[in-house]
Structures are given as structure tokens and as C-alpha cells.
Amino acid sequence: MSVGATPRTTPQPAAAPPARIASLDVLRGVAILGTLATNIWIFTDPGGFLGYLAEDTASATPAGWAGIEAVLQQLSQGKFLGLLTLMFGTGLEIQRRSALRSARRWPGRYPVRAALLFLDGVVHYLLVVEFDVLMGYAVTGAVVAYLLATSERAQRTWMVAAAAVHVLLLGLVTAALTAAPTRPAPGVIQPNPYADGSWWDLVLLRVDNALLFRFEPVFIQASSVALFLLGAWLLRAGALDPDGVALRRRLLVVGAVALPVDLALGVFGGTAGLVLARYGTAPLVALGLLALVVEGVGRRERLGAGGRRLAEVGRMALSSYVLQNVVASALCYGWGLGLASRLDPAARVPATVALYALVAAVVVVSAHLWLRRFARGPVEWLWNASYRALTRGR
């Protein structure tokens, strides 16, 4: 996507402590690159997303690499999605505070922002990947924006209720998967649009299979509401503040306890265990990850080179998210280099790790070079320009 950009302008004084802002940017950067660590296995599956859902590589992966793959996948599975969801909730609370400081009504014009994010998600889903998260976040944000206008007590009630609904749905799905008979992997789908089809064939595939591909955002809607509200509460409770050490320690304990359970479920629990871990224990691990990153940033007077690069990815998180999916698609799908279908099954695991490193490097370098000249990422610039055009004069 090629869009214009505005030159860097002198930044306004921050309303929050510098350490908190740095933490937020680094957290967003970690979440974005972490989602790539999950999704890269989808890109390198010869059957694409449909093959990944059907576990079509299970029988072809050598036993030694299969164990390594299971651990690597589980280390990222759901954790960074949970962290990204928490960060969206935190960002929503920051916008609410900004509106109150400026004596503006809340949620005010936020539904326009949510509509633009939903439109971004539709375009991203149709043209790039079928596992887009932006549409779901747009719907959740529109709901939670109004909930943030209620009392603290009401927000806690909604958060607990949403979490309870999610746990109930997750329990039902896990029970159904546990009771279902084990079936052999079906193999790569034929004809295979990911390897042999054009870019337009994949667009049509996403249109035809919208109900299947959009099932996850609907399934996790209650969980997303709860995590958005939790992210907002963590900001208000001081989890990102320098003096929020006690709260962060509790979050670290939660994450540390949940991590071995999550790994055991994902690696040894079969399909039911994977689902229970991704949507059950992974968000708890994400809380520990959040606390770990904030503690790491807070202990430094200045961010190191690695922290600055992560913060740059976080500053243009939307552009980075789209870019990593475009680059990975071009490398792996048939309309591009078609690497996924050409990989020897014995080399797929190390090749996937190498491709992750390559795509992540492209995203990090792109963010660094872009922000040396411009204040916003290209997608963020286009999004803000559209928002200003729609709300001009209101």
C-alpha cells in the first residue's frame, strides 16, 4: 500500500511519564512481532491457513523436528494475541483520558475511529490474510468505549461477566473436541490455492469461506471485551507506572504459574489442549509478559538499541502488522515466491525459523527508516487523514 505522509513535527509535551510511554511502545512492538511468531507457521504450511487448521504437516514432519515445532509454536501461541488485546484496551483508556482532559464527551467520535479500523480490517482480510484481528478489535473497541463511560464497579461487573461467558464457551468447545474421535490429517488440500492459485484466487477463497475464517473473532468476542477492560484497568491501577512494582510482581506470578500449564496443554493435550491453551491459559501468560517488559524498560535509564527498535515497531504498530503479513505472503504463497510448497518437510521447521527472522528484520528496519523521516507509519497516516476528513466541522 502506498500512501503519502506528513513530515515530522515537534512533539507536544507528554501527559504521562516518559517511562510509561516507552513501555507502551515496546509492549506494542513485542506484541506485533510476537503475533508473527505464531502466524509464520501458517504462512509456511503448504496448505496455507486451511492446511494449518487441518494439521496437514503432522505426518510429514520428522519426529525430531515435530517436537521442536510443537514447543516453538506453543511458546507464542495465543500469548502475544492476548498481549495485543490488552494493549488495545490500554490504548482505549488513554484515548478516554485524553478526551476528558480536553473537556470532550466520551465516547464522542470514537465510533468513527472504530468504523475506520473495521474498514482497515476488511481490506486487510480480503487482500492480505484470512486471520486478520482488526475487524474483531474494531467491534470490541466500539462496545468497550461505551463501557468505559460507566462506573468502575460496572466495568468490573462487565469484565467478570464477559470472562465467565468466554470460560463457558471454551469449556463447551474443549469438551466437544475431547469427545470427538481422532482423525488422520487429510493432507494438503487439492487444488491448492495457496501454492497454485493467483492472488485473486486467494481473495475469492476468503470471500467464499468468510464464515469459517471469521469464526475465531466471534468465538473470542467475550474474551476480547474482558481483556480490553482489563487492559484499561491495568493502566488506571498503575501497572505501567514506575511505582506499580507490587502489581507487576503479582502479574509475574500469574504468568509464571500459567506458563508450564500452557506448555503442557499445547504440546501434549492434542487439539483440545491447543484450544484450551490458546484461549484459556495464554492470556494469563500475557499478563506476566506485560509485567516483565514493563519491569525491563523501567530498570533502564534509556532504552538500548533493541528496545528502541521494538518501540519503533510499536509506534507504527498498524503499519508493521500489515507489512509483516504482506512480506510473509509474498515469500510463501504461490502468487509470490511460493516457498511454502517448495520446502522439504525435513527442512520446514528450521526454514520457518529463518523466515521469521527475515520478515521480522524487514519490519524492524522498515519502521526504523520510516520513522527517521516521518512522524507516523503510512497506514496510521492514512487512517488519521481519513478520520480528520470524516470529522471535519463536527
DAVEN-V540050 format. One record per residue. N is the residue number from 1. PHI is phi in whole degrees, 0 to 359 (* if undefined). OMEGA is omega in radians with two decimals (none if undefined). Layout:
# DAVEN-V540050
n = {N;N}
phi = {PHI;PHI}
omega = {OMEGA;OMEGA}
This chain:
# DAVEN-V540050
n = {1;2;3;4;5;6;7;8;9;10;11;12;13;14;15;16;17;18;19;20;21;22;23;24;25;26;27;28;29;30;31;32;33;34;35;36;37;38;39;40;41;42;43;44;45;46;47;48;49;50;51;52;53;54;55;56;57;58;59;60;61;62;63;64;65;66;67;68;69;70;71;72;73;74;75;76;77;78;79;80;81;82;83;84;85;86;87;88;89;90;91;92;93;94;95;96;97;98;99;100;101;102;103;104;105;106;107;108;109;110;111;112;113;114;115;116;117;118;119;120;121;122;123;124;125;126;127;128;129;130;131;132;133;134;135;136;137;138;139;140;141;142;143;144;145;146;147;148;149;150;151;152;153;154;155;156;157;158;159;160;161;162;163;164;165;166;167;168;169;170;171;172;173;174;175;176;177;178;179;180;181;182;183;184;185;186;187;188;189;190;191;192;193;194;195;196;197;198;199;200;201;202;203;204;205;206;207;208;209;210;211;212;213;214;215;216;217;218;219;220;221;222;223;224;225;226;227;228;229;230;231;232;233;234;235;236;237;238;239;240;241;242;243;244;245;246;247;248;249;250;251;252;253;254;255;256;257;258;259;260;261;262;263;264;265;266;267;268;269;270;271;272;273;274;275;276;277;278;279;280;281;282;283;284;285;286;287;288;289;290;291;292;293;294;295;296;297;298;299;300;301;302;303;304;305;306;307;308;309;310;311;312;313;314;315;316;317;318;319;320;321;322;323;324;325;326;327;328;329;330;331;332;333;334;335;336;337;338;339;340;341;342;343;344;345;346;347;348;349;350;351;352;353;354;355;356;357;358;359;360;361;362;363;364;365;366;367;368;369;370;371;372;373;374;375;376;377;378;379;380;381;382;383;384;385;386;387;388;389;390;391;392;393;394}
phi = {*;247;226;282;206;260;292;299;244;294;292;280;303;283;275;242;301;304;297;294;298;300;298;297;296;296;300;296;297;299;296;295;292;290;296;296;298;280;284;298;290;289;297;272;288;299;263;64;295;295;293;297;296;273;53;282;264;302;281;264;279;303;304;297;288;299;294;295;299;300;291;298;297;290;298;253;303;82;293;280;297;297;296;297;295;301;293;296;296;297;298;294;294;297;295;296;298;298;297;294;297;267;60;257;291;238;277;53;270;302;305;294;300;296;296;294;296;297;297;304;296;298;296;297;296;289;264;238;221;273;254;300;253;291;299;297;294;296;295;298;299;297;287;291;304;285;293;290;275;266;288;301;296;296;296;297;297;296;296;294;296;296;297;295;298;296;299;297;297;297;297;295;294;297;297;295;291;294;280;289;293;285;240;293;299;283;86;295;295;229;292;259;291;288;263;251;274;274;300;292;300;290;300;296;299;292;293;292;248;300;296;291;289;260;292;300;301;288;298;263;301;295;298;297;300;297;288;300;296;293;299;295;294;300;295;294;281;89;296;259;276;301;267;267;298;298;295;295;297;295;294;298;297;301;295;294;288;285;299;296;296;298;296;296;297;289;276;246;267;68;297;298;294;300;295;297;288;299;253;244;274;301;299;291;297;299;297;295;296;302;297;296;294;297;297;297;291;293;279;252;290;222;292;284;300;296;296;294;294;297;297;294;299;292;294;239;299;294;296;295;298;293;299;295;287;294;295;296;297;296;284;258;271;297;289;249;281;67;294;302;282;264;290;294;308;290;253;296;293;296;293;295;297;295;294;300;299;294;295;299;296;299;295;295;295;298;297;296;292;294;284;291;244;239;277;230;292;298;291;297;299;297;297;292;297;295;297;297;295;287;254;299;86;268}
omega = {-3.12;3.14;3.08;3.14;3.10;3.13;3.14;3.09;3.14;-3.08;3.07;3.09;-3.11;3.12;-3.10;3.12;-3.11;-3.11;3.14;3.14;3.11;3.13;-3.12;3.14;3.13;3.12;3.11;3.11;3.09;-3.12;-3.11;3.14;3.08;3.08;3.07;3.13;3.04;-2.99;-3.10;3.11;3.04;-3.12;-3.08;3.02;-3.11;3.10;3.11;-3.09;3.12;3.10;3.11;3.11;-3.11;-3.11;-3.03;3.14;-3.02;-3.05;-3.07;-3.11;3.11;-3.02;-3.13;3.13;-3.13;3.11;3.11;3.12;-3.12;-3.14;-3.13;3.12;-3.07;3.11;3.14;-3.01;3.03;-3.07;-3.07;2.97;3.08;3.13;3.12;3.12;3.06;-3.12;3.06;3.09;3.09;3.11;3.12;3.10;3.08;3.11;3.11;3.12;3.13;3.12;-3.13;3.12;-3.13;3.12;3.06;3.10;3.06;0.17;3.03;-3.08;-3.09;3.09;3.06;3.09;-3.14;3.13;3.11;3.10;3.10;3.11;3.05;-3.13;3.12;3.14;-3.14;3.12;-3.06;-2.98;-3.00;-3.07;-3.10;-3.14;3.10;3.10;-2.98;3.13;3.13;3.12;3.11;3.13;3.13;3.14;3.13;3.12;-3.05;3.10;3.12;3.11;3.12;3.08;3.13;-3.11;3.08;-3.12;3.13;3.12;3.09;3.12;3.13;-3.13;3.14;-3.13;3.13;3.11;3.13;3.10;3.14;3.14;3.12;3.13;3.14;3.10;3.13;-3.13;3.13;3.11;3.14;3.13;3.12;-3.11;-3.09;3.12;3.12;-3.13;3.11;3.11;-3.04;-3.06;-3.10;-3.10;3.12;-0.15;-3.03;-3.09;-3.13;-3.13;-2.99;-3.09;3.08;3.06;-3.13;3.08;3.12;3.05;3.13;3.10;-3.14;3.09;-3.08;-3.06;-3.07;-3.13;3.12;-3.04;-3.13;-3.12;-3.07;3.13;3.11;-3.12;-3.08;-3.11;3.14;3.10;3.14;3.09;-3.13;-3.11;3.04;3.14;3.11;3.10;3.09;-3.14;3.13;3.09;-3.14;-3.10;3.08;-3.11;-3.14;-3.13;3.10;-3.11;3.13;-3.04;-3.08;3.13;3.14;3.08;3.10;3.11;3.08;3.11;3.12;-3.14;-3.12;3.12;-3.08;-3.02;3.14;3.08;-3.14;-3.13;-3.14;3.13;-3.06;-3.07;-3.02;-3.01;-3.12;-3.11;3.13;3.12;3.10;-3.13;-3.13;3.14;-3.07;-3.03;-3.11;-3.08;-3.08;3.09;3.09;3.06;3.13;3.09;3.08;3.11;3.09;-3.13;-3.12;-3.14;-3.12;3.10;-3.14;3.12;-3.08;-3.11;-3.12;3.03;3.11;3.08;3.02;-3.10;3.12;3.12;3.13;3.12;3.09;3.13;3.11;3.06;3.13;3.13;3.07;-3.02;-3.10;3.11;-3.14;3.13;3.13;-3.09;-3.09;3.10;3.09;-3.11;-3.14;3.10;-3.12;3.13;-2.92;-3.03;-3.05;3.12;3.08;3.14;3.08;-3.06;-3.05;-3.10;-3.10;-3.08;2.98;3.14;3.14;-3.11;-3.02;-3.09;3.11;3.11;3.11;3.10;3.13;3.12;3.07;-3.13;-3.13;-3.11;3.12;3.12;3.10;-3.13;-3.10;-3.14;3.14;3.12;-3.12;-3.10;-3.12;-3.07;2.99;-3.08;-3.04;-3.10;-3.11;3.01;-3.09;3.12;3.09;3.10;-3.14;3.14;-3.13;3.09;3.11;3.13;3.13;-3.14;-3.11;-3.05;-3.13;3.10;-3.14;none}
